[in-house]
Amino acid sequence: MIAILDFGSQYTQLIARRVREAGVYCEILPYNVELERLTAHEPEALILSGGPASIYEEGAPHPQPGVLDLDLPMLGICYGMGVLVTAEGGKVASSGHREYGPAPLTVTVSEGLFAGFNGDNPRVWMSHGDRLESLPPGWSAIATSKNSPLAAAQRDDGRRHVVQFHPEVVHTERGSDVLSNFMFKVCGLKNDWSMESFVDATSRRIKEQVGDGHVICGLSGGVDSTVTAALLERAVPGQLTCVFVNNGLLRKDEADEVKGRLGDYFGADFVYVDASDRFLDALAGVEDPEKKRKIIGGIFIDVFEDAAHDAQARKGPVKFLAQGTLYPDVIESVSVNGPSATIKSHHNVGGLPERMKLELVEPLRELFKDEVREAGRVLGVPADSLDRHPFPGPGLAVRILGPVNRDDLAVLRDADAIFIEEIRAAGLYDDIWQAFAVLLPIRTVGVQGDFRTYDKVIALRAITSEDGMTADWFRFPPEVLAQSSARIANEVAGVSRVAYDISSKPPATVEWE
């Protein structure tokens, strides 16, 4: 087991991802985790993440006393580099030249972290404004770059290693080799962890948490909630009630599709609640996207409360609420493990109101979307549930920019359905991480027939991504966009113009709100 201390980097979970991909179990812990709690996990190595701070600043985050004294192999990445080297007498200072993006690395020692490189000098991903100025006694440089003469170093006993670059990101050439060398060459770990073992271990943890309690699960029909429910069915069979809420913000025909598909899969444990009027009435006139998310989240909780009262008549008192929260939801809402910045709130992140006596069960909280799909395959979840594009919890409310009303929802549903139909017809659906339409809060002049129009604008968005943390826009064949645009303008009443979003993440997010 490797413990990853999170100092607030947006890349921290990518470290865990690479470690797990290599077959080694790991957990992310806050940078200031107490020594007793850390050692209770029985880690065999530590990785210290990057972070937004500078180690020489007043109030910069540091591990708790005793953590760096543990006799464990340690790897410091970027900010974590500063933590390890300054603790032993090295010096980090502002580089005078911020370095973001690719940089050529010159490997000077082809052993340890760079075992097997043998003169290979990869391009690595830098993201820093500081650099290592001097090494502690008993340390040696093992790689350099143009802006970082000490771009990687190791303690002479081989127990401490540091790198200025980010080996966890896909942009770093041979970054996985660096991490694998740390795990297997330096630490001597075994690659015996898999998604099967995650499912087994998570099932045991669910059983320990839930006992003989009754669990209610908010089932949206998407990958996350479906796999969450499947895990619960495996861990505590007969103790689950799945509640599918029609919030009036679903895609075209989605309510009927989910009822048919998951109603059959979960059988008597599946409950359908049509609360669309309740959601839409509460959202009337609300423009601010954060307010929309908060309203939707609050009503979801209220609906679950009502459903829990109904379900307890059949299975006894409900004690737990299961949610399909994933790590990108958490890291974009609030940093639970380190001092990173909030990007946006998520409707299923942040806990429950005090009046609710249900305990949260979130078995996927440390996974990425593609890992959830892999867990679903292990659990035998139907492929048509696993291979669907992600859909936000607030639904179409965050794809209508401005107030939500029934007329605009009808326009957006029709446009979105046409876009997805054309993507499927072109055989591109599985090549795209997520594709959807957005209704913009503007009107634009147009000509339809012999008449001048002043109608709505639809923006189309399609992205590729590995985990949802970063994304790039999908390069469509022109004829697919042309056909989508023509059909939307001709078949959706009130739309006269269609645009295509070519923004990456960052700087944009996946959703427009």
KESEVEX-913659 format. One record per residue (C-alpha): residue number from 1; x, y, z; residue in three letters. Coordinates in pm, whole numbers. Example, Ala and Ser with C-alpha at 12.3 -4.5 7.8 and 13.67 -1.06 7.14 Angstrom:
// residues 2
ZADREN:1:1230:-450:780:ala $
ZADREN:2:1367:-106:714:ser $
END
This chain:
// residues 513
ZADREN:1:0:0:0:met $
ZADREN:2:120:349:-90:ile $
ZADREN:3:-7:656:95:ala $
ZADREN:4:-29:972:-115:ile $
ZADREN:5:-14:1294:86:leu $
ZADREN:6:-224:1558:-91:asp $
ZADREN:7:-84:1912:-82:phe $
ZADREN:8:-358:2047:-304:gly $
ZADREN:9:-252:1964:-658:ser $
ZADREN:10:-525:1919:-917:gln $
ZADREN:11:-313:1623:-1033:tyr $
ZADREN:12:-313:1435:-702:thr $
ZADREN:13:-575:1182:-806:gln $
ZADREN:14:-381:1119:-1125:leu $
ZADREN:15:-97:993:-909:ile $
ZADREN:16:-335:747:-745:ala $
ZADREN:17:-467:653:-1086:arg $
ZADREN:18:-120:566:-1220:arg $
ZADREN:19:-34:373:-906:val $
ZADREN:20:-353:166:-929:arg $
ZADREN:21:-303:110:-1303:glu $
ZADREN:22:32:-44:-1215:ala $
ZADREN:23:-144:-289:-982:gly $
ZADREN:24:-53:-130:-646:val $
ZADREN:25:-312:-29:-388:tyr $
ZADREN:26:-300:331:-268:cys $
ZADREN:27:-500:585:-73:glu $
ZADREN:28:-498:965:-77:ile $
ZADREN:29:-465:1127:265:leu $
ZADREN:30:-452:1495:365:pro $
ZADREN:31:-104:1644:383:tyr $
ZADREN:32:-151:1707:757:asn $
ZADREN:33:-274:1358:844:val $
ZADREN:34:-188:1265:1200:glu $
ZADREN:35:105:1027:1235:leu $
ZADREN:36:-107:772:1420:glu $
ZADREN:37:-374:770:1149:arg $
ZADREN:38:-112:741:876:leu $
ZADREN:39:70:448:1034:thr $
ZADREN:40:-264:272:1096:ala $
ZADREN:41:-287:233:718:his $
ZADREN:42:47:46:727:glu $
ZADREN:43:191:218:418:pro $
ZADREN:44:500:75:256:glu $
ZADREN:45:587:403:84:ala $
ZADREN:46:482:768:67:leu $
ZADREN:47:429:995:-232:ile $
ZADREN:48:406:1368:-163:leu $
ZADREN:49:198:1549:-426:ser $
ZADREN:50:240:1886:-586:gly $
ZADREN:51:46:2188:-471:gly $
ZADREN:52:-21:2558:-533:pro $
ZADREN:53:191:2692:-245:ala $
ZADREN:54:563:2769:-226:ser $
ZADREN:55:750:2584:48:ile $
ZADREN:56:933:2900:162:tyr $
ZADREN:57:612:3103:214:glu $
ZADREN:58:480:3172:561:glu $
ZADREN:59:204:2927:639:gly $
ZADREN:60:306:2683:365:ala $
ZADREN:61:163:2333:431:pro $
ZADREN:62:391:2078:598:his $
ZADREN:63:333:1720:715:pro $
ZADREN:64:271:1655:1083:gln $
ZADREN:65:574:1600:1305:pro $
ZADREN:66:717:1252:1274:gly $
ZADREN:67:576:1176:929:val $
ZADREN:68:901:1247:743:leu $
ZADREN:69:1094:1052:1007:asp $
ZADREN:70:922:726:907:leu $
ZADREN:71:1162:469:766:asp $
ZADREN:72:978:445:434:leu $
ZADREN:73:1074:514:73:pro $
ZADREN:74:938:854:-28:met $
ZADREN:75:886:1033:-358:leu $
ZADREN:76:829:1410:-367:gly $
ZADREN:77:666:1561:-677:ile $
ZADREN:78:697:1936:-744:cys $
ZADREN:79:580:2092:-414:tyr $
ZADREN:80:643:1756:-250:gly $
ZADREN:81:1001:1789:-373:met $
ZADREN:82:1036:2107:-171:gly $
ZADREN:83:889:1940:137:val $
ZADREN:84:1140:1654:134:leu $
ZADREN:85:1455:1847:48:val $
ZADREN:86:1399:2145:279:thr $
ZADREN:87:1328:1906:568:ala $
ZADREN:88:1684:1775:528:glu $
ZADREN:89:1861:2105:467:gly $
ZADREN:90:1813:2175:97:gly $
ZADREN:91:1694:2508:-41:lys $
ZADREN:92:1402:2595:-269:val $
ZADREN:93:1357:2944:-412:ala $
ZADREN:94:1164:3126:-680:ser $
ZADREN:95:1311:3037:-1016:ser $
ZADREN:96:1255:3381:-1163:gly $
ZADREN:97:1102:3204:-1462:his $
ZADREN:98:771:3022:-1435:arg $
ZADREN:99:774:2696:-1627:glu $
ZADREN:100:448:2543:-1749:tyr $
ZADREN:101:418:2279:-2015:gly $
ZADREN:102:664:2043:-2183:pro $
ZADREN:103:1038:2061:-2119:ala $
ZADREN:104:1323:1832:-2228:pro $
ZADREN:105:1475:1637:-1940:leu $
ZADREN:106:1837:1521:-1937:thr $
ZADREN:107:1874:1202:-1733:val $
ZADREN:108:2218:1181:-1574:thr $
ZADREN:109:2174:864:-1363:val $
ZADREN:110:1996:569:-1531:ser $
ZADREN:111:1909:382:-1214:glu $
ZADREN:112:1651:415:-939:gly $
ZADREN:113:1371:634:-1075:leu $
ZADREN:114:1530:629:-1420:phe $
ZADREN:115:1628:263:-1436:ala $
ZADREN:116:1616:148:-1796:gly $
ZADREN:117:1628:497:-1946:phe $
ZADREN:118:1988:446:-2066:asn $
ZADREN:119:2036:779:-2235:gly $
ZADREN:120:1668:835:-2314:asp $
ZADREN:121:1591:1200:-2240:asn $
ZADREN:122:1211:1237:-2237:pro $
ZADREN:123:997:1549:-2257:arg $
ZADREN:124:829:1602:-1922:val $
ZADREN:125:544:1824:-1798:trp $
ZADREN:126:649:2112:-1577:met $
ZADREN:127:412:2326:-1369:ser $
ZADREN:128:605:2541:-1127:his $
ZADREN:129:747:2880:-1043:gly $
ZADREN:130:1007:2753:-793:asp $
ZADREN:131:1311:2535:-829:arg $
ZADREN:132:1556:2345:-612:leu $
ZADREN:133:1859:2568:-550:glu $
ZADREN:134:2074:2336:-339:ser $
ZADREN:135:2063:1975:-228:leu $
ZADREN:136:2079:1854:133:pro $
ZADREN:137:2395:1677:246:pro $
ZADREN:138:2405:1319:120:gly $
ZADREN:139:2189:1387:-188:trp $
ZADREN:140:2278:1374:-559:ser $
ZADREN:141:2121:1510:-877:ala $
ZADREN:142:1992:1249:-1123:ile $
ZADREN:143:1833:1470:-1394:ala $
ZADREN:144:1840:1828:-1517:thr $
ZADREN:145:1637:2058:-1740:ser $
ZADREN:146:1710:2398:-1892:lys $
ZADREN:147:1527:2585:-1618:asn $
ZADREN:148:1589:2334:-1337:ser $
ZADREN:149:1951:2222:-1296:pro $
ZADREN:150:1826:1996:-1016:leu $
ZADREN:151:1514:1862:-1189:ala $
ZADREN:152:1538:1526:-1007:ala $
ZADREN:153:1749:1406:-717:ala $
ZADREN:154:1787:1119:-475:gln $
ZADREN:155:1928:1064:-132:arg $
ZADREN:156:2237:853:-150:asp $
ZADREN:157:2080:570:51:asp $
ZADREN:158:1808:540:-214:gly $
ZADREN:159:1522:599:33:arg $
ZADREN:160:1422:950:-85:arg $
ZADREN:161:1358:1068:-441:his $
ZADREN:162:1229:1400:-573:val $
ZADREN:163:1126:1530:-915:val $
ZADREN:164:1040:1882:-1027:gln $
ZADREN:165:814:1757:-1307:phe $
ZADREN:166:482:1568:-1297:his $
ZADREN:167:529:1202:-1394:pro $
ZADREN:168:158:1134:-1335:glu $
ZADREN:169:25:1336:-1632:val $
ZADREN:170:-3:1182:-1976:val $
ZADREN:171:203:1465:-2126:his $
ZADREN:172:517:1339:-1950:thr $
ZADREN:173:693:1087:-2169:glu $
ZADREN:174:776:770:-1974:arg $
ZADREN:175:611:918:-1665:gly $
ZADREN:176:455:581:-1586:ser $
ZADREN:177:802:426:-1602:asp $
ZADREN:178:924:674:-1341:val $
ZADREN:179:640:583:-1105:leu $
ZADREN:180:679:211:-1176:ser $
ZADREN:181:1050:231:-1101:asn $
ZADREN:182:970:396:-770:phe $
ZADREN:183:716:129:-678:met $
ZADREN:184:901:-179:-798:phe $
ZADREN:185:1272:-93:-817:lys $
ZADREN:186:1292:140:-515:val $
ZADREN:187:1013:9:-290:cys $
ZADREN:188:1004:-356:-400:gly $
ZADREN:189:623:-366:-405:leu $
ZADREN:190:407:-625:-583:lys $
ZADREN:191:154:-545:-854:asn $
ZADREN:192:-125:-760:-714:asp $
ZADREN:193:-409:-502:-687:trp $
ZADREN:194:-691:-502:-944:ser $
ZADREN:195:-1046:-379:-992:met $
ZADREN:196:-1164:-721:-880:glu $
ZADREN:197:-982:-667:-552:ser $
ZADREN:198:-1131:-316:-526:phe $
ZADREN:199:-1481:-458:-569:val $
ZADREN:200:-1414:-724:-308:asp $
ZADREN:201:-1262:-480:-58:ala $
ZADREN:202:-1534:-220:-115:thr $
ZADREN:203:-1807:-479:-70:ser $
ZADREN:204:-1654:-571:266:arg $
ZADREN:205:-1636:-205:370:arg $
ZADREN:206:-2000:-150:271:ile $
ZADREN:207:-2103:-454:474:lys $
ZADREN:208:-1907:-327:774:glu $
ZADREN:209:-2061:21:746:gln $
ZADREN:210:-2419:-85:674:val $
ZADREN:211:-2450:-402:878:gly $
ZADREN:212:-2814:-506:858:asp $
ZADREN:213:-2932:-149:787:gly $
ZADREN:214:-3166:-43:507:his $
ZADREN:215:-3002:167:230:val $
ZADREN:216:-3173:404:-11:ile $
ZADREN:217:-2986:487:-332:cys $
ZADREN:218:-3051:775:-569:gly $
ZADREN:219:-3048:607:-909:leu $
ZADREN:220:-3015:842:-1207:ser $
ZADREN:221:-2964:577:-1473:gly $
ZADREN:222:-2607:691:-1530:gly $
ZADREN:223:-2289:494:-1481:val $
ZADREN:224:-2201:620:-1133:asp $
ZADREN:225:-2527:559:-952:ser $
ZADREN:226:-2589:229:-1133:thr $
ZADREN:227:-2250:87:-1030:val $
ZADREN:228:-2302:219:-678:thr $
ZADREN:229:-2633:35:-657:ala $
ZADREN:230:-2481:-281:-805:ala $
ZADREN:231:-2206:-273:-541:leu $
ZADREN:232:-2466:-241:-268:leu $
ZADREN:233:-2671:-528:-411:glu $
ZADREN:234:-2359:-741:-396:arg $
ZADREN:235:-2255:-630:-47:ala $
ZADREN:236:-2594:-623:128:val $
ZADREN:237:-2849:-807:-91:pro $
ZADREN:238:-3211:-739:-2:gly $
ZADREN:239:-3128:-427:201:gln $
ZADREN:240:-3138:-174:-85:leu $
ZADREN:241:-3410:50:-225:thr $
ZADREN:242:-3318:223:-553:cys $
ZADREN:243:-3507:546:-615:val $
ZADREN:244:-3511:687:-968:phe $
ZADREN:245:-3629:1049:-961:val $
ZADREN:246:-3765:1215:-1272:asn $
ZADREN:247:-3663:1573:-1199:asn $
ZADREN:248:-3801:1709:-1526:gly $
ZADREN:249:-3445:1784:-1638:leu $
ZADREN:250:-3371:1456:-1816:leu $
ZADREN:251:-3292:1403:-2182:arg $
ZADREN:252:-3556:1307:-2437:lys $
ZADREN:253:-3736:981:-2348:asp $
ZADREN:254:-3480:914:-2074:glu $
ZADREN:255:-3729:848:-1795:ala $
ZADREN:256:-3895:566:-1988:asp $
ZADREN:257:-3560:420:-2094:glu $
ZADREN:258:-3424:410:-1739:val $
ZADREN:259:-3745:264:-1598:lys $
ZADREN:260:-3731:-15:-1853:gly $
ZADREN:261:-3360:-91:-1829:arg $
ZADREN:262:-3295:-62:-1454:leu $
ZADREN:263:-3641:-161:-1342:gly $
ZADREN:264:-3571:-503:-1492:asp $
ZADREN:265:-3217:-516:-1348:tyr $
ZADREN:266:-3304:-424:-987:phe $
ZADREN:267:-3655:-568:-985:gly $
ZADREN:268:-3855:-510:-666:ala $
ZADREN:269:-3576:-289:-526:asp $
ZADREN:270:-3648:-23:-795:phe $
ZADREN:271:-3882:271:-720:val $
ZADREN:272:-3982:545:-967:tyr $
ZADREN:273:-4077:894:-845:val $
ZADREN:274:-4201:1166:-1081:asp $
ZADREN:275:-4105:1494:-911:ala $
ZADREN:276:-4063:1700:-1227:ser $
ZADREN:277:-4317:1967:-1131:asp $
ZADREN:278:-4156:2006:-791:arg $
ZADREN:279:-3812:2074:-943:phe $
ZADREN:280:-3928:2298:-1226:leu $
ZADREN:281:-4149:2511:-1003:asp $
ZADREN:282:-3857:2568:-764:ala $
ZADREN:283:-3623:2664:-1051:leu $
ZADREN:284:-3861:2916:-1209:ala $
ZADREN:285:-3683:3247:-1266:gly $
ZADREN:286:-3348:3131:-1120:val $
ZADREN:287:-3050:3238:-1337:glu $
ZADREN:288:-2743:3183:-1119:asp $
ZADREN:289:-2594:2837:-1190:pro $
ZADREN:290:-2478:2782:-833:glu $
ZADREN:291:-2827:2859:-705:lys $
ZADREN:292:-2971:2614:-956:lys $
ZADREN:293:-2734:2342:-836:arg $
ZADREN:294:-2817:2412:-471:lys $
ZADREN:295:-3191:2408:-535:ile $
ZADREN:296:-3169:2080:-724:ile $
ZADREN:297:-2951:1922:-458:gly $
ZADREN:298:-3187:2033:-183:gly $
ZADREN:299:-3495:1896:-357:ile $
ZADREN:300:-3320:1567:-426:phe $
ZADREN:301:-3264:1532:-54:ile $
ZADREN:302:-3630:1616:16:asp $
ZADREN:303:-3746:1359:-240:val $
ZADREN:304:-3521:1094:-89:phe $
ZADREN:305:-3664:1173:251:glu $
ZADREN:306:-4016:1115:120:asp $
ZADREN:307:-3909:798:-60:ala $
ZADREN:308:-3737:674:256:ala $
ZADREN:309:-4059:708:453:his $
ZADREN:310:-4241:503:190:asp $
ZADREN:311:-3965:242:166:ala $
ZADREN:312:-3938:178:538:gln $
ZADREN:313:-4286:31:540:ala $
ZADREN:314:-4151:-250:322:arg $
ZADREN:315:-3798:-304:455:lys $
ZADREN:316:-3778:-128:787:gly $
ZADREN:317:-3624:208:881:pro $
ZADREN:318:-3384:358:629:val $
ZADREN:319:-3048:433:786:lys $
ZADREN:320:-2821:505:488:phe $
ZADREN:321:-2822:710:168:leu $
ZADREN:322:-2595:581:-111:ala $
ZADREN:323:-2458:823:-371:gln $
ZADREN:324:-2246:777:-682:gly $
ZADREN:325:-2003:1055:-592:thr $
ZADREN:326:-1674:1035:-785:leu $
ZADREN:327:-1340:1196:-715:tyr $
ZADREN:328:-1370:1465:-988:pro $
ZADREN:329:-1696:1576:-820:asp $
ZADREN:330:-1515:1607:-489:val $
ZADREN:331:-1199:1777:-609:ile $
ZADREN:332:-1397:2036:-811:glu $
ZADREN:333:-1629:2111:-518:ser $
ZADREN:334:-1397:2127:-220:val $
ZADREN:335:-1057:1988:-138:ser $
ZADREN:336:-1120:1717:118:val $
ZADREN:337:-759:1602:129:asn $
ZADREN:338:-552:1912:58:gly $
ZADREN:339:-560:2290:16:pro $
ZADREN:340:-671:2315:-348:ser $
ZADREN:341:-922:2571:-472:ala $
ZADREN:342:-1295:2520:-530:thr $
ZADREN:343:-1404:2518:-897:ile $
ZADREN:344:-1778:2448:-869:lys $
ZADREN:345:-2021:2275:-638:ser $
ZADREN:346:-2181:1939:-710:his $
ZADREN:347:-2531:1848:-599:his $
ZADREN:348:-2416:1529:-427:asn $
ZADREN:349:-2110:1669:-249:val $
ZADREN:350:-2109:1840:86:gly $
ZADREN:351:-2306:1619:319:gly $
ZADREN:352:-2668:1605:434:leu $
ZADREN:353:-2886:1856:621:pro $
ZADREN:354:-2887:1808:996:glu $
ZADREN:355:-3257:1716:999:arg $
ZADREN:356:-3180:1405:798:met $
ZADREN:357:-3074:1109:1003:lys $
ZADREN:358:-2921:913:715:leu $
ZADREN:359:-2554:825:693:glu $
ZADREN:360:-2387:861:353:leu $
ZADREN:361:-2246:560:167:val $
ZADREN:362:-2016:669:-118:glu $
ZADREN:363:-1819:364:-236:pro $
ZADREN:364:-1687:528:-557:leu $
ZADREN:365:-1563:852:-401:arg $
ZADREN:366:-1198:787:-490:glu $
ZADREN:367:-1252:662:-847:leu $
ZADREN:368:-1254:817:-1192:phe $
ZADREN:369:-1528:752:-1445:lys $
ZADREN:370:-1338:495:-1651:asp $
ZADREN:371:-1248:307:-1333:glu $
ZADREN:372:-1616:303:-1238:val $
ZADREN:373:-1697:148:-1575:arg $
ZADREN:374:-1434:-118:-1511:glu $
ZADREN:375:-1587:-189:-1170:ala $
ZADREN:376:-1927:-217:-1337:gly $
ZADREN:377:-1796:-476:-1579:arg $
ZADREN:378:-1659:-677:-1288:val $
ZADREN:379:-2004:-658:-1126:leu $
ZADREN:380:-2182:-765:-1445:gly $
ZADREN:381:-2371:-439:-1499:val $
ZADREN:382:-2527:-431:-1850:pro $
ZADREN:383:-2304:-268:-2112:ala $
ZADREN:384:-2571:-22:-2224:asp $
ZADREN:385:-2564:128:-1874:ser $
ZADREN:386:-2185:142:-1855:leu $
ZADREN:387:-2111:286:-2199:asp $
ZADREN:388:-2344:587:-2178:arg $
ZADREN:389:-2192:933:-2191:his $
ZADREN:390:-2180:1108:-1853:pro $
ZADREN:391:-2477:1326:-1762:phe $
ZADREN:392:-2462:1592:-1487:pro $
ZADREN:393:-2668:1550:-1173:gly $
ZADREN:394:-2848:1884:-1228:pro $
ZADREN:395:-2934:1760:-1577:gly $
ZADREN:396:-3043:2004:-1844:leu $
ZADREN:397:-3066:2282:-1586:ala $
ZADREN:398:-2694:2350:-1639:val $
ZADREN:399:-2729:2326:-2016:arg $
ZADREN:400:-2988:2603:-2033:ile $
ZADREN:401:-2796:2920:-1959:leu $
ZADREN:402:-3033:3128:-1754:gly $
ZADREN:403:-3377:3045:-1611:pro $
ZADREN:404:-3523:2701:-1681:val $
ZADREN:405:-3871:2662:-1825:asn $
ZADREN:406:-4063:2383:-1994:arg $
ZADREN:407:-4057:2538:-2341:asp $
ZADREN:408:-3679:2578:-2342:asp $
ZADREN:409:-3637:2226:-2206:leu $
ZADREN:410:-3839:2091:-2500:ala $
ZADREN:411:-3619:2280:-2747:val $
ZADREN:412:-3299:2158:-2583:leu $
ZADREN:413:-3417:1796:-2560:arg $
ZADREN:414:-3498:1785:-2930:asp $
ZADREN:415:-3167:1946:-3032:ala $
ZADREN:416:-2967:1718:-2802:asp $
ZADREN:417:-3144:1406:-2932:ala $
ZADREN:418:-3069:1501:-3294:ile $
ZADREN:419:-2701:1560:-3214:phe $
ZADREN:420:-2665:1221:-3044:ile $
ZADREN:421:-2854:1050:-3329:glu $
ZADREN:422:-2609:1193:-3583:glu $
ZADREN:423:-2309:1093:-3371:ile $
ZADREN:424:-2438:738:-3346:arg $
ZADREN:425:-2518:727:-3717:ala $
ZADREN:426:-2158:827:-3792:ala $
ZADREN:427:-2026:550:-3563:gly $
ZADREN:428:-1852:802:-3337:leu $
ZADREN:429:-2041:766:-3008:tyr $
ZADREN:430:-1784:541:-2840:asp $
ZADREN:431:-1497:766:-2952:asp $
ZADREN:432:-1639:1058:-2755:ile $
ZADREN:433:-1631:1100:-2378:trp $
ZADREN:434:-1933:1327:-2367:gln $
ZADREN:435:-2150:1507:-2624:ala $
ZADREN:436:-2449:1734:-2572:phe $
ZADREN:437:-2634:2049:-2674:ala $
ZADREN:438:-2655:2378:-2482:val $
ZADREN:439:-2927:2642:-2515:leu $
ZADREN:440:-2775:2990:-2507:leu $
ZADREN:441:-2951:3291:-2350:pro $
ZADREN:442:-2943:3492:-2672:ile $
ZADREN:443:-3136:3527:-2993:arg $
ZADREN:444:-2989:3586:-3336:thr $
ZADREN:445:-3121:3702:-3671:val $
ZADREN:446:-3187:3441:-3938:gly $
ZADREN:447:-3374:3372:-4259:val $
ZADREN:448:-3612:3078:-4298:gln $
ZADREN:449:-3802:3066:-4624:gly $
ZADREN:450:-3898:3420:-4718:asp $
ZADREN:451:-3911:3541:-4361:phe $
ZADREN:452:-3664:3708:-4131:arg $
ZADREN:453:-3640:3532:-3792:thr $
ZADREN:454:-3499:3621:-3453:tyr $
ZADREN:455:-3461:3286:-3281:asp $
ZADREN:456:-3262:3080:-3034:lys $
ZADREN:457:-2902:2960:-3057:val $
ZADREN:458:-2785:2604:-2980:ile $
ZADREN:459:-2421:2530:-2899:ala $
ZADREN:460:-2292:2176:-2949:leu $
ZADREN:461:-2019:2032:-2728:arg $
ZADREN:462:-1825:1707:-2769:ala $
ZADREN:463:-1506:1618:-2586:ile $
ZADREN:464:-1246:1349:-2551:thr $
ZADREN:465:-1102:1273:-2208:ser $
ZADREN:466:-938:1000:-2007:glu $
ZADREN:467:-1086:1082:-1669:asp $
ZADREN:468:-1286:1406:-1688:gly $
ZADREN:469:-1020:1612:-1514:met $
ZADREN:470:-882:1738:-1844:thr $
ZADREN:471:-1052:1731:-2183:ala $
ZADREN:472:-1010:1831:-2546:asp $
ZADREN:473:-1277:1910:-2805:trp $
ZADREN:474:-1360:1635:-3050:phe $
ZADREN:475:-1257:1681:-3415:arg $
ZADREN:476:-1568:1588:-3610:phe $
ZADREN:477:-1572:1519:-3981:pro $
ZADREN:478:-1729:1839:-4120:pro $
ZADREN:479:-2024:1652:-4266:glu $
ZADREN:480:-2135:1532:-3920:val $
ZADREN:481:-2151:1886:-3785:leu $
ZADREN:482:-2315:2007:-4105:ala $
ZADREN:483:-2587:1741:-4084:gln $
ZADREN:484:-2643:1804:-3712:ser $
ZADREN:485:-2673:2177:-3768:ser $
ZADREN:486:-2908:2141:-4063:ala $
ZADREN:487:-3138:1900:-3882:arg $
ZADREN:488:-3153:2109:-3564:ile $
ZADREN:489:-3233:2428:-3754:ala $
ZADREN:490:-3496:2255:-3966:asn $
ZADREN:491:-3655:2023:-3710:glu $
ZADREN:492:-3642:2217:-3381:val $
ZADREN:493:-3890:2503:-3376:ala $
ZADREN:494:-3743:2832:-3259:gly $
ZADREN:495:-3376:2760:-3341:val $
ZADREN:496:-3205:2943:-3625:ser $
ZADREN:497:-2835:2910:-3548:arg $
ZADREN:498:-2600:2631:-3429:val $
ZADREN:499:-2242:2675:-3300:ala $
ZADREN:500:-1973:2422:-3205:tyr $
ZADREN:501:-1766:2466:-2888:asp $
ZADREN:502:-1392:2415:-2945:ile $
ZADREN:503:-1279:2490:-2588:ser $
ZADREN:504:-1055:2249:-2397:ser $
ZADREN:505:-1054:2184:-2021:lys $
ZADREN:506:-877:2384:-1891:pro $
ZADREN:507:-944:2672:-1940:pro $
ZADREN:508:-1312:2579:-1985:ala $
ZADREN:509:-1504:2317:-1790:thr $
ZADREN:510:-1696:2035:-1957:val $
ZADREN:511:-2037:2185:-1878:glu $
ZADREN:512:-2118:2546:-1962:trp $
ZADREN:513:-2250:2612:-1610:glu $
END
